[in-house]
Amino acid sequence: MHPIPTAALMGIEAKAVSVEADISNGLPAFIVVGLPDAAVQEARERVRSAMKHSDLPFPYTKITINLAPADLRKGGSGYDLPIAIAILSAMNYLLEPDQGWPLMVGELALDGTVRAVQGALSVAMSAQSSRNRTVIVPKVNANEAALVSGVRVLAAENIDQVVKHLSGRAAMSPWTGVKLESVVQNAKVLDFSEIKGQAHAKRALEIAAAGGHNVLLFGPPGSGKTMLARAFPGILPCLTPNEALEVTRIHSIAGVLPRDGFCFTRPFRCPHHTASGAALVGGGTVPKPGEISLAHRGVLFLDEFPEFSRTVLENLRQPLEDGYVSVSRAQGTVVFPAGFTLLAAMNPCPCGYASDPERHCICTSAQIQKYTKRLSGPILDRIDLKVSVPRVPTTELIKIEQGESTSVVRQRVQAARDLQTVRSADLGVGCNAELRSDHIRKFLVLSPEAKNLLRQAADRYGLSARAYFRLLRVAQTIADLAADQTIREVYIAEALQYRQQI
């Protein structure tokens, strides 16, 4: 009995699983053991029909399938193909190849077609440590699996093709994928030059893009907050190949990969304010990544920020600080990456016109206070840049001249990111927003005037330790945009104006 290797998804990791088949005398029965869920149990009918319609032998006796290890819960339909191959091996219809069985996953249609599965990229990564270093995946998943270097990917269209390959009758050619370096690019979004006015908000978004800082835009309806947010992804640097692999892996687990099989732009996620906590941070009986993980290495845009449930927003505390989220269930704890940039937008009051000089606000002071109190102090403390977005005067709207384009701003952002990459090469961080307090004490250089202003600001505004270090990170990003190695007084002053109260 030679077990067929496959994999079970736990978070974004793929754990090794062996599929064993035993055929014995007795009344016809098809039993699957090893903590299978309903989808795995239903594999019995899919496998039986797929083998029948593919003219493959199927034993009408007692069949026992064991998914080992038995204490690891198995879910999904990706076990269909290895179960079918394990049955054929137990019947001696297929013999183990000299180099060992390849790792395989795939859902079987009733006619034997191999359908797509979730998490093929993680499965291919697990094959790197297998004996064969070969993985058989559905053809639809071949592009994402081929992103893993050192693994031979075989794309299966149907079970008959797999059987012919394993029996040596018709070898499958390795799938040739694309290189991520050749496809990563910037998102095609609204150009900055099309947004009239709002020079202060554009500057804040440039700083946020350069350092990976969190931003809150507040202003009356129609002032351009959503337009600014939609244009923001365009000024972000391109994904690096490693970042693109991370993003593709998460989206593969969630089953939301594009048709071409990989993510080549930074994610931009904008959930509705009625989203639940599980939808935002992830969860479920078998935990799946939520919106904050799908926004990893990209942007999470929360429009109408105070309209989100306060309980839901409090779930953002740990991810905003640590860059990951832990989801605990009875069967264990899984960790999902959540290194995103938070971009939030809100009105200054329930009616929206408290800061609008041209419209009368009908809200009482108590209503305004209640509205702003929906956002807790700890959440606001984790937002680096709080930016007022006033109504754009008509004279600005009718101007023909356009401002700076997205490509020009992105060049400055990329230059600042390059400086950060060089400075933090040995720190294991990607941008200034990820710098820890010990990194700041060791590597950041402040002028005497900057130190003095920082000390005065900390005393006057009662900055928390978190706000103090976040202020320094923003000042360092402003210095990087100016290509200055020293944090000067003017950079601290600019960073301070973004710490305003809502």
C-alpha positions as CSV (number, residue, x, y, z in Angstrom):
1,M,0.0,0.0,0.0
2,H,1.6,3.2,-1.2
3,P,-0.1,6.4,0.1
4,I,-0.7,9.2,-2.4
5,P,0.6,12.6,-1.2
6,T,-1.7,15.6,-1.1
7,A,-2.2,18.6,1.2
8,A,-4.7,20.2,3.6
9,L,-5.0,24.0,4.0
10,M,-4.5,25.5,7.5
11,G,-4.6,29.3,7.2
12,I,-2.3,30.1,4.3
13,E,-0.1,27.0,5.0
14,A,-0.5,23.6,3.3
15,K,0.0,20.6,5.6
16,A,1.1,17.3,4.2
17,V,-1.6,14.7,4.0
18,S,-1.4,11.0,2.8
19,V,-4.3,9.3,1.1
20,E,-4.4,5.5,1.8
21,A,-6.8,3.1,0.2
22,D,-7.7,-0.4,1.2
23,I,-9.9,-2.8,-0.8
24,S,-11.3,-5.8,1.0
25,N,-14.0,-8.4,0.6
26,G,-17.5,-7.6,1.9
27,L,-20.6,-5.8,1.0
28,P,-20.1,-2.8,-1.3
29,A,-19.2,0.2,0.8
30,F,-17.1,3.4,0.4
31,I,-15.9,4.7,3.7
32,V,-13.7,7.9,4.2
33,V,-12.0,8.4,7.6
34,G,-9.5,10.9,8.9
35,L,-11.7,13.8,10.0
36,P,-13.3,14.6,6.6
37,D,-15.9,17.4,6.3
38,A,-19.1,17.1,4.2
39,A,-17.3,18.1,1.0
40,V,-14.7,15.3,1.4
41,Q,-17.4,12.8,2.3
42,E,-19.3,13.6,-0.9
43,A,-16.1,12.8,-2.8
44,R,-17.3,9.2,-2.8
45,E,-20.0,9.9,-5.4
46,R,-17.9,12.2,-7.5
47,V,-15.0,9.7,-7.6
48,R,-17.2,6.7,-8.4
49,S,-18.9,8.5,-11.3
50,A,-15.7,10.1,-12.7
51,M,-14.0,6.7,-12.8
52,K,-17.0,5.1,-14.5
53,H,-17.3,7.8,-17.2
54,S,-13.5,7.7,-17.8
55,D,-13.6,3.9,-18.4
56,L,-11.4,3.2,-15.4
57,P,-12.0,0.2,-13.2
58,F,-13.9,0.7,-9.9
59,P,-14.1,-2.1,-7.3
60,Y,-17.7,-2.8,-6.1
61,T,-16.5,-4.2,-2.8
62,K,-15.6,-2.6,0.5
63,I,-13.3,0.5,0.0
64,T,-11.7,2.3,3.0
65,I,-10.0,5.6,2.4
66,N,-7.8,7.0,5.2
67,L,-6.6,10.6,5.2
68,A,-3.6,10.8,7.4
69,P,-2.8,12.3,9.9
70,A,-6.1,11.4,11.3
71,D,-6.2,14.3,13.9
72,L,-6.0,17.0,11.2
73,R,-9.4,18.2,9.9
74,K,-9.7,17.8,6.1
75,G,-12.0,20.1,4.1
76,G,-12.8,21.0,0.5
77,S,-13.0,19.1,-2.7
78,G,-9.3,18.9,-3.6
79,Y,-9.0,15.3,-2.3
80,D,-11.1,13.8,-5.2
81,L,-8.1,13.2,-7.5
82,P,-5.8,11.7,-5.0
83,I,-8.6,9.4,-3.7
84,A,-9.2,8.1,-7.2
85,I,-5.5,7.5,-7.8
86,A,-5.2,5.8,-4.4
87,I,-8.0,3.4,-5.3
88,L,-6.3,2.5,-8.7
89,S,-3.1,2.0,-6.8
90,A,-4.7,-0.4,-4.3
91,M,-6.1,-2.4,-7.3
92,N,-2.6,-2.6,-8.7
93,Y,-3.9,-0.8,-11.8
94,L,-1.2,1.8,-11.2
95,L,2.2,1.2,-9.8
96,E,4.2,3.8,-7.9
97,P,6.7,5.6,-10.2
98,D,10.4,5.1,-9.6
99,Q,10.7,8.7,-8.4
100,G,7.7,8.4,-6.1
101,W,4.1,9.7,-6.4
102,P,3.7,13.3,-7.3
103,L,1.7,15.5,-4.9
104,M,-1.7,16.1,-6.3
105,V,-4.9,18.0,-5.7
106,G,-8.1,18.4,-7.8
107,E,-11.9,18.2,-7.7
108,L,-13.5,15.7,-10.1
109,A,-16.5,16.4,-12.1
110,L,-18.9,13.5,-12.8
111,D,-17.4,13.1,-16.3
112,G,-13.8,13.0,-15.0
113,T,-12.8,16.6,-15.7
114,V,-10.4,18.0,-13.1
115,R,-11.9,21.3,-11.7
116,A,-10.1,24.1,-9.9
117,V,-9.3,24.1,-6.2
118,Q,-8.4,26.9,-3.7
119,G,-4.9,27.3,-2.4
120,A,-3.0,25.7,-5.3
121,L,0.0,28.0,-4.7
122,S,0.3,26.9,-1.1
123,V,0.1,23.3,-2.2
124,A,2.9,23.8,-4.7
125,M,5.0,25.4,-2.0
126,S,4.5,22.3,0.2
127,A,5.7,20.2,-2.8
128,Q,9.2,21.8,-2.5
129,S,9.9,19.5,0.5
130,S,8.4,16.4,-1.1
131,R,10.4,13.5,-2.5
132,N,9.2,14.0,-6.0
133,R,9.1,17.8,-6.1
134,T,6.3,17.4,-8.7
135,V,2.7,18.6,-8.3
136,I,-0.4,17.7,-10.3
137,V,-3.0,20.5,-10.2
138,P,-6.0,21.4,-12.3
139,K,-5.2,23.3,-15.5
140,V,-7.0,26.3,-14.2
141,N,-4.6,26.5,-11.2
142,A,-1.4,25.8,-13.2
143,N,-0.3,29.5,-13.6
144,E,-0.4,30.2,-9.8
145,A,1.3,26.8,-9.0
146,A,4.1,27.5,-11.5
147,L,5.1,30.7,-9.6
148,V,6.9,28.4,-7.1
149,S,10.5,27.9,-8.2
150,G,12.0,24.4,-8.0
151,V,8.7,22.6,-8.4
152,R,7.6,20.7,-11.6
153,V,4.0,21.6,-12.3
154,L,1.7,19.3,-14.3
155,A,-1.6,20.7,-15.5
156,A,-4.4,18.1,-15.5
157,E,-7.5,18.5,-17.6
158,N,-9.1,15.2,-16.7
159,I,-8.4,12.0,-14.7
160,D,-7.8,9.9,-17.8
161,Q,-4.8,12.2,-18.6
162,V,-3.4,11.8,-15.1
163,V,-3.7,8.0,-15.2
164,K,-2.0,7.8,-18.6
165,H,0.9,9.9,-17.3
166,L,1.4,7.9,-14.1
167,S,1.2,4.6,-16.1
168,G,3.8,5.9,-18.6
169,R,1.5,5.7,-21.6
170,A,1.4,9.5,-22.3
171,A,3.6,11.8,-20.3
172,M,2.3,15.2,-19.4
173,S,4.6,18.2,-20.2
174,P,5.6,20.5,-17.4
175,W,3.6,23.7,-17.3
176,T,5.7,26.8,-18.1
177,G,4.5,29.7,-16.1
178,V,5.3,33.4,-16.3
179,K,7.8,35.3,-14.2
180,L,6.2,37.7,-11.6
181,E,8.9,40.2,-12.5
182,S,7.4,40.6,-15.9
183,V,3.8,41.2,-14.8
184,V,3.8,43.2,-11.6
185,Q,2.6,46.7,-12.3
186,N,0.7,49.6,-10.9
187,A,-3.1,49.6,-10.7
188,K,-4.9,51.6,-13.5
189,V,-6.9,54.0,-11.4
190,L,-8.1,57.6,-11.4
191,D,-5.2,60.0,-12.2
192,F,-4.2,62.6,-9.6
193,S,-4.2,65.3,-12.3
194,E,-8.0,64.9,-12.6
195,I,-8.6,65.9,-9.0
196,K,-9.0,69.6,-8.7
197,G,-7.6,71.4,-5.7
198,Q,-6.9,69.5,-2.5
199,A,-3.2,70.1,-2.6
200,H,-2.9,69.5,1.2
201,A,-4.7,66.1,1.0
202,K,-2.6,65.1,-2.0
203,R,0.5,65.8,-0.1
204,A,-0.7,63.7,2.8
205,L,-1.5,60.8,0.5
206,E,2.0,61.1,-1.0
207,I,3.5,60.9,2.4
208,A,1.3,57.9,3.3
209,A,2.3,56.1,0.1
210,A,6.0,56.7,0.6
211,G,6.0,55.4,4.2
212,G,3.0,53.0,4.4
213,H,1.2,55.2,6.9
214,N,-2.5,55.1,7.8
215,V,-4.7,58.0,6.8
216,L,-8.1,59.4,7.8
217,L,-9.8,61.9,5.4
218,F,-12.6,64.0,6.9
219,G,-14.7,66.7,5.3
220,P,-18.2,67.5,3.9
221,P,-19.9,65.4,1.3
222,G,-18.7,66.0,-2.3
223,S,-15.3,67.4,-1.2
224,G,-13.4,64.6,-3.0
225,K,-12.6,62.1,-0.2
226,T,-13.6,59.1,-2.2
227,M,-11.9,60.4,-5.4
228,L,-8.7,60.8,-3.5
229,A,-9.0,57.3,-2.1
230,R,-9.6,55.8,-5.5
231,A,-6.6,57.6,-6.9
232,F,-4.3,56.5,-4.0
233,P,-3.3,53.0,-5.3
234,G,-1.9,54.6,-8.4
235,I,0.9,56.3,-6.6
236,L,2.0,53.2,-4.6
237,P,5.2,51.5,-5.7
238,C,4.9,48.3,-7.8
239,L,4.7,45.0,-5.8
240,T,8.1,43.3,-5.6
241,P,8.1,39.7,-6.8
242,N,8.1,38.4,-3.2
243,E,5.2,40.7,-2.2
244,A,3.3,39.6,-5.3
245,L,3.8,36.0,-4.3
246,E,2.4,36.7,-0.8
247,V,-0.6,38.5,-2.2
248,T,-1.3,35.8,-4.7
249,R,-1.1,33.1,-2.0
250,I,-3.7,34.8,0.2
251,H,-6.1,35.4,-2.7
252,S,-5.6,31.8,-3.8
253,I,-6.6,30.5,-0.3
254,A,-9.7,32.8,-0.4
255,G,-10.6,31.7,-3.9
256,V,-10.7,35.2,-5.4
257,L,-7.7,35.0,-7.7
258,P,-8.1,36.6,-11.2
259,R,-8.4,34.3,-14.1
260,D,-4.8,34.6,-15.1
261,G,-3.7,33.0,-11.8
262,F,-1.8,35.7,-10.0
263,C,-2.1,39.2,-8.5
264,F,0.2,41.8,-10.1
265,T,-1.1,45.0,-8.6
266,R,-1.5,46.1,-5.0
267,P,-4.9,45.1,-3.6
268,F,-7.5,47.8,-2.9
269,R,-10.3,46.5,-0.7
270,C,-13.3,48.6,0.2
271,P,-15.9,46.7,2.3
272,H,-19.3,48.1,3.0
273,H,-19.8,49.6,6.5
274,T,-22.3,46.8,7.3
275,A,-19.5,44.2,7.2
276,S,-19.2,41.9,10.2
277,G,-16.1,41.4,12.3
278,A,-15.5,37.9,10.7
279,A,-15.8,39.4,7.2
280,L,-13.2,42.0,8.1
281,V,-10.6,40.0,10.0
282,G,-11.4,36.5,8.8
283,G,-13.0,33.5,10.4
284,G,-15.4,30.7,9.8
285,T,-15.5,27.1,11.0
286,V,-12.5,26.5,8.7
287,P,-10.8,30.0,9.0
288,K,-10.6,32.0,5.8
289,P,-8.8,35.3,5.3
290,G,-10.9,38.4,5.7
291,E,-10.8,41.8,4.1
292,I,-7.7,43.0,6.0
293,S,-5.7,40.0,4.8
294,L,-7.0,40.4,1.3
295,A,-5.6,44.0,1.5
296,H,-2.2,42.7,2.6
297,R,0.5,44.8,0.8
298,G,-2.2,47.1,-0.4
299,V,-5.0,49.4,0.8
300,L,-8.0,48.8,3.0
301,F,-10.4,51.7,2.3
302,L,-13.2,52.2,4.9
303,D,-15.6,54.8,3.6
304,E,-18.1,56.2,6.1
305,F,-15.7,55.2,8.9
306,P,-17.9,56.0,11.9
307,E,-20.8,54.0,10.4
308,F,-18.9,50.8,11.0
309,S,-19.8,49.0,14.2
310,R,-17.5,50.0,17.0
311,T,-17.0,46.4,17.9
312,V,-15.9,45.7,14.3
313,L,-13.4,48.6,14.2
314,E,-11.9,47.5,17.5
315,N,-10.9,44.3,15.7
316,L,-8.4,46.4,13.8
317,R,-6.2,47.2,16.8
318,Q,-3.9,44.2,16.7
319,P,-3.5,44.0,12.9
320,L,-2.7,47.8,12.6
321,E,0.0,47.3,15.2
322,D,1.4,43.9,14.4
323,G,0.8,43.4,10.7
324,Y,-1.0,40.1,11.2
325,V,-4.2,38.7,12.7
326,S,-4.6,35.5,14.7
327,V,-7.9,33.6,14.3
328,S,-8.6,31.1,17.0
329,R,-11.1,28.2,16.7
330,A,-11.6,25.0,18.6
331,Q,-9.5,23.1,16.2
332,G,-6.6,25.5,16.5
333,T,-5.2,28.9,15.7
334,V,-4.2,30.2,12.3
335,V,-2.3,33.4,11.5
336,F,-3.1,35.5,8.4
337,P,-0.8,38.3,7.2
338,A,-2.4,41.8,7.4
339,G,0.2,44.3,6.5
340,F,-2.1,46.9,4.9
341,T,-2.4,50.6,4.7
342,L,-5.6,51.9,6.3
343,L,-7.3,54.6,4.3
344,A,-10.5,55.9,6.0
345,A,-13.0,58.6,5.2
346,M,-15.7,60.3,7.2
347,N,-18.0,63.3,7.4
348,P,-17.4,65.8,10.3
349,C,-21.0,65.2,11.6
350,P,-24.1,63.2,11.0
351,C,-25.5,65.7,8.4
352,G,-22.0,66.2,7.0
353,Y,-21.8,70.0,6.8
354,A,-20.2,71.0,10.2
355,S,-17.1,72.2,8.4
356,D,-18.7,73.5,5.2
357,P,-18.8,77.3,5.1
358,E,-21.5,77.2,2.4
359,R,-24.0,74.8,4.0
360,H,-25.7,75.1,7.3
361,C,-25.2,72.2,9.7
362,I,-28.3,71.1,11.5
363,C,-26.6,68.9,14.1
364,T,-26.3,69.8,17.8
365,S,-23.0,69.7,19.6
366,A,-24.2,66.6,21.5
367,Q,-25.0,64.8,18.2
368,I,-21.6,65.8,16.7
369,Q,-19.8,64.6,19.9
370,K,-21.7,61.3,19.8
371,Y,-20.9,60.8,16.1
372,T,-17.1,61.3,16.6
373,K,-17.1,59.2,19.7
374,R,-17.9,56.2,17.6
375,L,-14.2,56.1,16.9
376,S,-12.2,55.1,20.0
377,G,-9.0,56.8,21.1
378,P,-6.9,53.6,20.5
379,I,-8.1,53.4,16.9
380,L,-7.4,57.1,16.2
381,D,-4.0,56.8,17.9
382,R,-3.0,54.2,15.3
383,I,-3.8,56.6,12.4
384,D,-0.7,58.6,11.4
385,L,-2.3,61.3,9.2
386,K,-5.6,63.0,9.9
387,V,-6.4,65.2,6.9
388,S,-9.1,67.8,6.5
389,V,-10.6,67.8,3.0
390,P,-12.6,71.0,2.6
391,R,-15.1,71.8,-0.2
392,V,-13.3,72.8,-3.4
393,P,-14.2,76.4,-4.4
394,T,-15.9,76.7,-7.8
395,T,-13.0,78.8,-9.1
396,E,-10.8,75.7,-8.6
397,L,-13.2,73.4,-10.2
398,I,-13.5,75.3,-13.5
399,K,-9.7,75.7,-13.9
400,I,-8.5,74.1,-17.1
401,E,-4.9,73.5,-15.8
402,Q,-4.2,70.1,-14.5
403,G,-2.1,69.3,-11.5
404,E,0.7,66.7,-11.1
405,S,0.0,63.4,-12.7
406,T,0.0,60.1,-10.8
407,S,3.2,59.0,-12.6
408,V,5.1,62.1,-11.4
409,V,4.0,61.6,-7.8
410,R,4.8,57.9,-8.0
411,Q,8.4,58.6,-9.0
412,R,8.9,60.6,-5.8
413,V,7.2,57.9,-3.7
414,Q,9.4,55.2,-5.3
415,A,12.6,57.2,-4.7
416,A,11.6,57.5,-1.0
417,R,10.9,53.8,-0.8
418,D,14.3,53.0,-2.3
419,L,16.0,55.0,0.5
420,Q,14.0,53.1,3.1
421,T,14.9,49.8,1.5
422,V,18.6,50.6,1.7
423,R,18.4,51.9,5.3
424,S,16.3,48.9,6.6
425,A,18.0,46.2,4.5
426,D,19.0,44.3,7.7
427,L,15.9,45.1,9.7
428,G,13.4,42.9,8.0
429,V,10.9,45.7,7.4
430,G,9.6,47.1,4.2
431,C,8.8,50.7,4.9
432,N,8.9,53.4,7.6
433,A,5.5,52.4,9.0
434,E,6.9,49.0,10.0
435,L,9.9,50.4,12.0
436,R,9.9,49.4,15.6
437,S,10.8,51.7,18.5
438,D,14.3,50.1,18.8
439,H,14.9,50.7,15.1
440,I,13.9,54.3,15.5
441,R,16.3,54.9,18.4
442,K,19.2,53.2,16.6
443,F,18.9,54.4,13.0
444,L,16.9,57.7,12.9
445,V,19.0,60.9,13.1
446,L,17.4,64.1,14.4
447,S,18.8,67.6,14.4
448,P,19.0,69.4,17.8
449,E,16.2,71.8,16.7
450,A,14.0,68.8,15.7
451,K,14.6,67.1,19.1
452,N,13.6,70.3,20.9
453,L,10.4,70.8,18.9
454,L,9.5,67.1,19.4
455,R,10.0,67.4,23.2
456,Q,7.8,70.5,23.3
457,A,5.1,68.8,21.2
458,A,5.1,65.7,23.4
459,D,4.6,67.8,26.5
460,R,2.0,70.1,25.1
461,Y,-0.2,67.6,23.4
462,G,0.3,64.7,25.8
463,L,1.4,62.3,23.1
464,S,1.3,58.6,24.0
465,A,4.4,56.5,23.4
466,R,2.7,55.1,20.3
467,A,1.8,58.5,18.9
468,Y,5.4,59.7,19.7
469,F,7.0,57.0,17.6
470,R,4.4,57.2,14.9
471,L,5.1,60.9,14.6
472,L,8.8,60.1,14.2
473,R,8.1,57.6,11.4
474,V,6.0,60.2,9.5
475,A,8.8,62.8,9.9
476,Q,11.3,60.3,8.6
477,T,9.1,59.7,5.5
478,I,8.9,63.4,4.9
479,A,12.7,63.5,5.1
480,D,13.0,60.6,2.7
481,L,10.8,62.5,0.2
482,A,13.2,65.4,0.5
483,A,16.2,63.0,0.1
484,D,17.5,64.2,3.5
485,Q,19.3,61.8,5.8
486,T,18.5,64.0,8.9
487,I,15.0,64.6,10.4
488,R,14.9,68.4,10.7
489,E,12.6,70.8,12.6
490,V,10.5,71.5,9.5
491,Y,9.8,67.8,9.0
492,I,8.6,67.4,12.6
493,A,6.4,70.5,12.2
494,E,4.7,69.1,9.1
495,A,4.2,65.7,10.8
496,L,2.7,67.4,13.8
497,Q,-0.1,69.1,11.7
498,Y,-1.3,65.7,10.7
499,R,-1.9,64.7,14.4
500,Q,-4.9,67.1,14.7
501,Q,-7.9,66.0,16.6
502,I,-11.1,65.0,14.8
